[in-house]
Amino acid sequence: MNNSSILADQMRAFLAPESVLEDQASLEFYGRDWIKDFKPAPCLVVLPNNSEEVQQIVKLCNRERVSIVPSGGRTGLSGGATATNGEVIVSLERMRKIIQVDSVDRTIICEAGVVLERIQTQATQHGLYFPVDFSSRGSAQIGGALATNAGGIRVIRYGNIRDWVVGIKVITGNGELLEINGSLFKNNTGYDLRHLFVGSEGTLGIITEVTLKLTSPPNDITRVLCGLRSTEGILPLLAYCRNNLRDLSAFEFMERRALQEVLTHRGLRDPLAHQFPAYVLVECEINDPSASERLVAAFGEAYEHDLIQDVVVSESSAQAQELMNLRDLISETLSDNYTIHKNDISVPVTTIPAFLHELHAIINTAYPALRVVVFGHVGDGNLHINVLKTDAISDHDFWSGCHEADHKIFSLVQRYRGSISAEHGVGLLKREFLHYSRTEAEIALMQGIKGVFDPNGVMNPGKIF
């Protein structure tokens, strides 16, 4: 009997037999996230049903010095949920209870395996609203979203998911159960440990339960698609929207190539009569009867002042969804049709046009024969760079070329005082590039924090550092 079989039998002492998976298909399925850069090689998959079982799993792995990779919906794009070296995958997909929705406190308490879309739906059913949103809402689990401090399309108005966390329950790397902050909105008793675990990518512990804030829903939403003659028009339009639109909730950017991929592969209609190098999708909440009229007038003035070269304003919820699909479906469309090297970076918002100009100079040199698709949440400085592999280039040459180009791109990001990872974390993909965004002193402090919560180094090793 090999070591993984012995470990599996030990797990079955406190887990149901069907909660311990050893077959190759399960190992491959649970062993990686959306990124395809790394080959999965876990030794075992376990599916606990509650925090107590997670705690027992972590304690056993500590005793046996076996590493753990926490697993949610595996929608990340940095390899953070990928097991490459015989780790135990701890999938939280069976921990999907919504424990309570409190309409007075405006909170929702749920287990870590609940998908984002279900949280949004539950909030709506109680007349409330959870505004954090991104395209993988139907499969991304809330525990993983917290572990990567997910952002999405409404960060410009509502912030990252970190801003909506009231309390968490977490199993630390040494198997200790912490219940941090409960449902308190004010608690000034020393260090706020919540925010160490939010964004930690499962390297300090496993989040098993979370209490989230909710808010009032907008009465309605209107979306506007603008065509721009160049990326130079982004900042003037953003400034105009911030000054003239009272309830601006999203400001999304797409280059023509991004829009064209969705139109081609999804069979959608281009809502504008002409093609443009750059597009901005604006979302506004409509909270009073005159808001729609003000919005239409504002974009009419933007057109008259040549801030935009064409525009379409949604006139129904169906049309608003159609416009959002043009942006929302980009990642899924690219993943369905190509092998992709993805980069998720951020720079100060005011530097975006200049950064894009230099970025394309690097892209044209590094990838002369490849298509590169750029889009992002430009309202908060977050850009997604997608390099599309063709059949004419081998896998080896593609990945090695991308790796070489990343150094040039991240050097540019560093010069602009940006981040090599805006919302997908560091994981395996960017750990050797961490120095482009963090100093030696910062990295040493982060490693020291990991040593406190995970003294045996079993929790998602090889990620971030």
Secondary structure as the mmCIF struct_conf table of DSSP 4:
data_model
#
loop_
_struct_conf.conf_type_id
_struct_conf.id
_struct_conf.beg_label_comp_id
_struct_conf.beg_label_asym_id
_struct_conf.beg_label_seq_id
_struct_conf.end_label_comp_id
_struct_conf.end_label_asym_id
_struct_conf.end_label_seq_id
HELX_RH_AL_P HELX_RH_AL_P1 ASN A 3 MET A 11
TURN_TY1_P TURN_TY1_P1 ARG A 12 PHE A 14
BEND BEND1 LEU A 15 LEU A 15
HELX_RH_3T_P HELX_RH_3T_P1 PRO A 17 SER A 19
STRN STRN1 VAL A 20 LEU A 21
BEND BEND2 ASP A 23 ASP A 23
HELX_RH_AL_P HELX_RH_AL_P2 GLN A 24 TYR A 30
TURN_TY1_P TURN_TY1_P2 GLY A 31 GLY A 31
BEND BEND3 TRP A 34 TRP A 34
BEND BEND4 ASP A 37 PHE A 38
BEND BEND5 CYS A 43 CYS A 43
STRN STRN2 LEU A 44 VAL A 46
BEND BEND6 ASN A 49 ASN A 50
HELX_RH_AL_P HELX_RH_AL_P3 SER A 51 GLU A 64
TURN_TY1_P TURN_TY1_P3 ARG A 65 ARG A 65
STRN STRN3 ILE A 68 SER A 71
BEND BEND7 GLY A 72 GLY A 73
BEND BEND8 LEU A 77 GLY A 79
TURN_TY1_P TURN_TY1_P4 GLY A 80 ALA A 81
BEND BEND9 ASN A 85 GLY A 86
HELX_LH_PP_P HELX_LH_PP_P1 GLU A 87 GLU A 87
STRN STRN4 VAL A 88 SER A 91
TURN_TY1_P TURN_TY1_P5 GLU A 93 ARG A 94
STRN STRN5 ILE A 98 ASP A 102
TURN_TY1_P TURN_TY1_P6 SER A 103 ARG A 106
STRN STRN6 THR A 107 GLU A 111
TURN_TY1_P TURN_TY1_P7 ALA A 112 GLY A 113
STRN STRN7 VAL A 115 VAL A 115
HELX_RH_AL_P HELX_RH_AL_P4 LEU A 116 GLN A 125
TURN_TY1_P TURN_TY1_P8 HIS A 126 GLY A 127
STRN STRN8 TYR A 129 TYR A 129
STRN STRN9 ASP A 133 ASP A 133
TURN_TY1_P TURN_TY1_P9 SER A 135 SER A 139
STRN STRN10 GLN A 141 GLN A 141
HELX_RH_AL_P HELX_RH_AL_P5 ILE A 142 ALA A 147
TURN_TY1_P TURN_TY1_P10 THR A 148 ASN A 149
STRN STRN11 GLY A 152 GLY A 152
TURN_TY1_P TURN_TY1_P11 ILE A 153 ARG A 154
HELX_RH_AL_P HELX_RH_AL_P6 VAL A 155 TYR A 158
HELX_RH_3T_P HELX_RH_3T_P2 ILE A 161 TRP A 164
STRN STRN12 VAL A 165 THR A 172
TURN_TY1_P TURN_TY1_P12 GLY A 173 ASN A 174
BEND BEND10 GLY A 175 GLY A 175
STRN STRN13 LEU A 177 ILE A 180
BEND BEND11 ASN A 181 ASN A 181
TURN_TY1_P TURN_TY1_P13 GLY A 182 SER A 183
BEND BEND12 PHE A 185 PHE A 185
BEND BEND13 THR A 189 GLY A 190
TURN_TY1_P TURN_TY1_P14 LEU A 193 LEU A 193
HELX_RH_AL_P HELX_RH_AL_P7 ARG A 194 PHE A 197
TURN_TY1_P TURN_TY1_P15 VAL A 198 GLY A 199
BEND BEND14 SER A 200 SER A 200
TURN_TY1_P TURN_TY1_P16 GLU A 201 GLY A 202
BEND BEND15 THR A 203 LEU A 204
STRN STRN14 GLY A 205 LYS A 213
STRN STRN15 THR A 215 THR A 215
HELX_LH_PP_P HELX_LH_PP_P2 SER A 216 PRO A 218
BEND BEND16 ASN A 219 ASN A 219
STRN STRN16 ASP A 220 LEU A 228
BEND BEND17 ARG A 229 SER A 230
HELX_RH_3T_P HELX_RH_3T_P3 THR A 231 GLY A 233
HELX_RH_AL_P HELX_RH_AL_P8 ILE A 234 ASN A 244
TURN_TY1_P TURN_TY1_P17 ARG A 246 ASP A 247
STRN STRN17 LEU A 248 GLU A 255
HELX_RH_AL_P HELX_RH_AL_P9 ARG A 256 ARG A 266
TURN_TY1_P TURN_TY1_P18 GLY A 267 GLY A 267
HELX_LH_PP_P HELX_LH_PP_P3 LEU A 268 ASP A 270
BEND BEND18 PRO A 271 HIS A 274
BEND BEND19 PRO A 277 PRO A 277
STRN STRN18 ALA A 278 ILE A 286
BEND BEND20 ASP A 288 ASP A 288
TURN_TY1_P TURN_TY1_P19 PRO A 289 SER A 290
HELX_RH_AL_P HELX_RH_AL_P10 ALA A 291 GLU A 304
TURN_TY1_P TURN_TY1_P20 HIS A 305 ASP A 306
BEND BEND21 LEU A 307 LEU A 307
BEND BEND22 GLN A 309 GLN A 309
STRN STRN19 ASP A 310 VAL A 313
BEND BEND23 SER A 316 SER A 316
HELX_RH_AL_P HELX_RH_AL_P11 SER A 317 ASP A 328
TURN_TY1_P TURN_TY1_P21 LEU A 329 LEU A 329
HELX_RH_AL_P HELX_RH_AL_P12 ILE A 330 ASN A 337
STRN STRN20 ILE A 340 SER A 346
HELX_RH_3T_P HELX_RH_3T_P4 VAL A 349 THR A 351
HELX_RH_AL_P HELX_RH_AL_P13 ILE A 352 ALA A 366
TURN_TY1_P TURN_TY1_P22 PRO A 368 ALA A 369
BEND BEND24 LEU A 370 LEU A 370
STRN STRN21 ARG A 371 HIS A 377
HELX_RH_3T_P HELX_RH_3T_P5 VAL A 378 ASP A 380
TURN_TY1_P TURN_TY1_P23 GLY A 381 GLY A 381
STRN STRN22 ASN A 382 LEU A 388
HELX_LH_PP_P HELX_LH_PP_P4 LYS A 389 LYS A 389
TURN_TY1_P TURN_TY1_P24 ASP A 391 ALA A 392
BEND BEND25 ILE A 393 ILE A 393
HELX_RH_AL_P HELX_RH_AL_P14 ASP A 395 ARG A 415
TURN_TY1_P TURN_TY1_P25 TYR A 416 ARG A 417
STRN STRN23 SER A 419 SER A 419
BEND BEND26 ILE A 420 ILE A 420
BEND BEND27 ALA A 422 HIS A 424
TURN_TY1_P TURN_TY1_P26 GLY A 427 LYS A 430
HELX_RH_3T_P HELX_RH_3T_P6 ARG A 431 TYR A 436
TURN_TY1_P TURN_TY1_P27 SER A 437 SER A 437
BEND BEND28 ARG A 438 ARG A 438
HELX_RH_AL_P HELX_RH_AL_P15 GLU A 440 PHE A 453
TURN_TY1_P TURN_TY1_P28 PRO A 455 ASN A 456
STRN STRN24 MET A 459 MET A 459
BEND BEND29 ASN A 460 ASN A 460
TURN_TY1_P TURN_TY1_P29 PRO A 461 GLY A 462
BEND BEND30 LYS A 463 LYS A 463
#
